[in-house]
Amino acid sequence: MKLKTITKILGGALMLLVLTAVPVRAEATDAELTNESDYTDVNTWENMAAADVQTCANIRTAPSVEAERTGVLGSGRAAEVLGEENGWTKIRSGEVEGYIRSDLLVFSSEAYELYSAKYDTGEELQTATPIAEHLGQSQQTAAAAVSAEELDLLAAIIQCEAGGESREGKVAVGAVVLNRVRSSSFPNTITDVVYQSGQFSPVASGILSGVLASGARSDCYEAARDALNGQNPVGDSLYFNSGYGRGIQIGNQHFY
């Protein structure tokens, strides 16, 4: 009996020693992920994404282009991936949480490569900008880039051509106008582009002058500022039409 007792005691002690020798890997907390991780290590990016866009990607409150924006993720900036739903990725980045179209992101090692090409991985992680802060920046940039009259005109033509479209559709029309300004095939100011003969039907019909007289809606001004700030969902498109066509479709319009 004494021998059995001693054996049990020694066996228990040996098992305790083995268990304490095995390292325990704790789950990373949110604080560890956002503040303490080593972003120079590609393994840290296993569950992260970066914005693969020229300027910034919209972060929305729900997986839909109709949903309100809660922030923007600037080009190359990083986010933690929380899930995926119908072509949208749910992310958390800094103070902002929401959904981004998955085709505007790269993930894991690709995210690491994109981020490290733009930012110093050894410094504070570059994350999303809350929408209120972003809109303030957009307004300052837009005001510096064009006159008040041209901002009025851009907002008005957006309302005329895309007043019933989504935010993205409105920005897309503004982007086409600005693409024309930059193109050698069109005039080089917003005013001359909009009033170029035979280009925008609301000019000839008098609808544009009516909108200018009463003032465009606030959502169209916001879309104009976003376009001026570089948001561009249609690439180099110089034309658009409604209901049919080729190229990029946004709502009821095609951009090409």
C-alpha positions as CSV (number, residue, x, y, z in Angstrom):
1,M,0.0,0.0,0.0
2,K,2.8,2.3,0.8
3,L,4.5,1.6,-2.5
4,K,1.3,2.3,-4.4
5,T,0.8,5.6,-2.6
6,I,4.4,6.7,-3.3
7,T,3.9,5.8,-7.0
8,K,0.7,7.8,-7.2
9,I,2.4,10.8,-5.6
10,L,5.4,10.6,-7.9
11,G,3.2,10.1,-11.0
12,G,1.1,13.1,-10.1
13,A,4.2,15.3,-9.5
14,L,5.6,14.1,-12.9
15,M,2.3,15.0,-14.7
16,L,2.3,18.5,-13.1
17,L,5.9,19.0,-14.2
18,V,5.0,18.1,-17.8
19,L,2.0,20.3,-17.9
20,T,3.9,23.3,-16.6
21,A,6.6,22.7,-19.1
22,V,4.2,23.0,-22.1
23,P,4.0,26.7,-23.2
24,V,0.4,28.1,-23.2
25,R,-0.4,30.3,-26.2
26,A,-3.0,32.9,-25.1
27,E,-5.4,34.4,-27.6
28,A,-4.4,37.9,-28.7
29,T,-6.7,40.6,-27.4
30,D,-7.9,43.6,-29.4
31,A,-5.4,45.8,-27.6
32,E,-2.5,43.5,-28.5
33,L,-3.6,43.4,-32.1
34,T,-3.9,47.1,-32.6
35,N,-1.2,48.5,-30.3
36,E,1.4,45.9,-29.4
37,S,1.8,43.7,-32.5
38,D,5.0,43.7,-34.5
39,Y,3.8,44.9,-37.9
40,T,7.3,44.3,-39.4
41,D,6.5,40.6,-39.2
42,V,4.4,39.3,-42.1
43,N,2.8,36.7,-39.9
44,T,1.1,39.5,-37.9
45,W,-0.9,40.3,-41.1
46,E,-2.6,36.9,-41.4
47,N,-6.0,38.3,-40.5
48,M,-5.5,41.8,-41.9
49,A,-6.3,43.7,-45.1
50,A,-5.1,46.9,-46.8
51,A,-6.9,49.3,-49.1
52,D,-5.8,48.6,-52.7
53,V,-7.1,51.9,-54.2
54,Q,-5.7,55.1,-55.5
55,T,-7.2,57.4,-52.9
56,C,-9.5,55.8,-50.3
57,A,-12.2,53.2,-49.9
58,N,-15.5,53.9,-48.3
59,I,-16.3,52.1,-45.0
60,R,-20.1,51.7,-44.7
61,T,-22.4,50.8,-41.8
62,A,-23.8,47.8,-43.8
63,P,-22.7,45.7,-46.8
64,S,-24.4,48.0,-49.4
65,V,-23.4,51.0,-51.5
66,E,-26.6,52.6,-50.2
67,A,-25.5,52.4,-46.5
68,E,-24.1,55.4,-44.7
69,R,-20.4,55.9,-44.6
70,T,-18.7,55.6,-41.2
71,G,-15.2,56.3,-42.4
72,V,-12.7,55.9,-45.2
73,L,-9.6,53.6,-45.5
74,G,-6.9,55.5,-47.3
75,S,-4.7,53.9,-49.9
76,G,-2.5,51.2,-48.4
77,R,-3.9,51.7,-44.9
78,A,-4.6,48.7,-42.7
79,A,-7.6,47.0,-41.1
80,E,-8.4,43.9,-39.1
81,V,-10.7,41.5,-40.9
82,L,-13.8,40.6,-38.9
83,G,-15.7,38.7,-41.5
84,E,-17.1,38.5,-45.1
85,E,-20.6,38.9,-46.4
86,N,-21.8,38.9,-50.1
87,G,-18.7,40.5,-51.6
88,W,-18.1,42.8,-48.6
89,T,-15.5,42.5,-45.9
90,K,-16.3,43.6,-42.4
91,I,-13.3,45.4,-40.9
92,R,-12.1,47.3,-37.8
93,S,-9.5,50.0,-38.3
94,G,-8.6,52.4,-35.6
95,E,-11.8,54.0,-34.3
96,V,-13.8,52.8,-37.3
97,E,-15.7,49.6,-37.8
98,G,-17.8,48.7,-40.9
99,Y,-17.9,47.2,-44.3
100,I,-15.7,47.7,-47.4
101,R,-16.2,46.1,-50.8
102,S,-13.8,43.1,-50.9
103,D,-12.5,44.0,-54.4
104,L,-11.0,47.2,-53.0
105,L,-8.8,45.2,-50.5
106,V,-5.9,42.9,-50.5
107,F,-5.3,40.5,-47.7
108,S,-2.7,38.8,-45.6
109,S,0.8,38.8,-47.1
110,E,-0.4,41.0,-50.0
111,A,-1.7,43.5,-47.5
112,Y,1.7,43.5,-45.7
113,E,3.5,44.1,-49.0
114,L,1.2,47.0,-50.0
115,Y,1.3,48.6,-46.6
116,S,5.1,48.3,-46.2
117,A,5.6,49.9,-49.6
118,K,3.7,53.0,-48.5
119,Y,4.4,53.2,-44.7
120,D,7.0,52.4,-42.1
121,T,5.8,49.2,-40.5
122,G,7.9,50.0,-37.4
123,E,5.8,53.1,-36.6
124,E,2.2,53.6,-35.5
125,L,-0.2,51.6,-37.7
126,Q,-1.9,53.8,-40.3
127,T,-5.6,53.2,-40.0
128,A,-9.0,54.5,-41.2
129,T,-10.3,58.0,-40.9
130,P,-13.7,58.6,-39.2
131,I,-16.2,60.1,-41.7
132,A,-16.6,63.5,-39.9
133,E,-12.8,64.1,-40.0
134,H,-12.6,63.0,-43.6
135,L,-15.4,65.3,-44.7
136,G,-13.6,68.2,-43.0
137,Q,-10.5,67.4,-44.9
138,S,-12.4,67.0,-48.2
139,Q,-14.0,70.4,-47.8
140,Q,-10.7,72.1,-47.2
141,T,-9.1,70.4,-50.2
142,A,-12.0,71.1,-52.4
143,A,-12.1,74.8,-51.4
144,A,-8.5,75.1,-52.2
145,A,-8.7,73.3,-55.5
146,V,-11.6,75.2,-57.2
147,S,-13.6,78.4,-56.8
148,A,-16.9,78.5,-55.0
149,E,-18.7,79.0,-58.4
150,E,-17.1,75.8,-59.9
151,L,-18.0,73.8,-56.8
152,D,-21.6,75.0,-57.2
153,L,-21.5,74.0,-60.8
154,L,-20.1,70.6,-60.2
155,A,-22.7,69.9,-57.5
156,A,-25.5,71.1,-59.8
157,I,-24.5,68.9,-62.7
158,I,-24.2,65.9,-60.4
159,Q,-27.7,66.6,-59.2
160,C,-29.0,66.9,-62.8
161,E,-27.3,63.8,-64.0
162,A,-27.3,61.5,-60.9
163,G,-29.7,63.1,-58.4
164,G,-31.6,59.8,-58.0
165,E,-28.5,57.6,-57.9
166,S,-26.5,56.3,-54.9
167,R,-23.6,58.2,-53.4
168,E,-21.2,56.2,-55.5
169,G,-23.2,57.1,-58.6
170,K,-23.1,60.8,-57.8
171,V,-19.3,60.7,-57.1
172,A,-18.9,58.8,-60.4
173,V,-20.5,61.7,-62.4
174,G,-18.2,64.2,-60.7
175,A,-15.2,62.0,-61.4
176,V,-16.1,61.9,-65.2
177,V,-16.2,65.8,-65.2
178,L,-12.8,65.9,-63.5
179,N,-11.4,63.2,-65.8
180,R,-12.4,65.5,-68.7
181,V,-10.7,68.5,-67.1
182,R,-7.5,66.4,-67.0
183,S,-7.9,65.0,-70.5
184,S,-6.3,66.7,-73.5
185,S,-9.4,65.9,-75.5
186,F,-11.6,68.2,-73.4
187,P,-11.5,71.8,-72.0
188,N,-9.3,72.2,-68.9
189,T,-11.8,73.8,-66.4
190,I,-14.9,72.5,-64.8
191,T,-17.0,75.4,-66.2
192,D,-15.8,74.8,-69.8
193,V,-16.3,71.0,-69.5
194,V,-19.8,71.3,-68.3
195,Y,-20.8,74.0,-70.8
196,Q,-19.1,72.4,-73.8
197,S,-21.6,72.3,-76.6
198,G,-23.5,69.1,-77.0
199,Q,-22.1,67.3,-73.9
200,F,-24.5,67.6,-71.0
201,S,-28.2,67.7,-71.9
202,P,-29.3,69.5,-68.7
203,V,-27.4,72.5,-70.0
204,A,-29.4,72.8,-73.2
205,S,-32.7,72.0,-71.5
206,G,-32.3,74.7,-68.9
207,I,-32.5,72.2,-66.0
208,L,-29.0,73.0,-64.9
209,S,-29.6,76.7,-64.7
210,G,-32.7,76.0,-62.5
211,V,-30.7,73.9,-60.1
212,L,-28.0,76.6,-59.9
213,A,-30.6,79.2,-59.2
214,S,-32.1,77.2,-56.3
215,G,-28.9,75.6,-55.1
216,A,-27.9,71.9,-55.4
217,R,-28.8,69.5,-52.6
218,S,-26.3,68.9,-49.8
219,D,-25.7,65.3,-50.8
220,C,-24.6,66.5,-54.3
221,Y,-22.2,69.0,-52.7
222,E,-20.8,66.2,-50.6
223,A,-20.4,64.0,-53.8
224,A,-18.7,66.9,-55.6
225,R,-16.2,67.4,-52.7
226,D,-15.5,63.7,-52.6
227,A,-14.7,63.7,-56.3
228,L,-12.5,66.8,-55.9
229,N,-10.7,65.0,-53.1
230,G,-9.8,62.2,-55.4
231,Q,-12.6,59.6,-54.9
232,N,-13.1,57.9,-58.3
233,P,-15.1,54.7,-58.7
234,V,-14.9,54.8,-62.5
235,G,-11.1,55.0,-63.3
236,D,-10.3,57.0,-66.5
237,S,-13.9,57.0,-67.8
238,L,-14.8,60.1,-69.8
239,Y,-18.4,59.2,-70.7
240,F,-21.6,57.8,-69.1
241,N,-25.1,57.0,-70.1
242,S,-28.3,55.6,-68.5
243,G,-30.0,52.3,-68.9
244,Y,-27.7,50.6,-71.3
245,G,-24.1,50.5,-72.4
246,R,-20.7,49.0,-71.7
247,G,-18.0,49.7,-69.1
248,I,-18.6,50.1,-65.3
249,Q,-22.2,50.0,-64.2
250,I,-23.2,51.9,-61.1
251,G,-26.9,51.9,-60.5
252,N,-28.7,52.8,-63.7
253,Q,-25.7,54.3,-65.4
254,H,-22.7,52.9,-67.3
255,F,-19.3,54.6,-67.3
256,Y,-16.7,54.1,-70.0
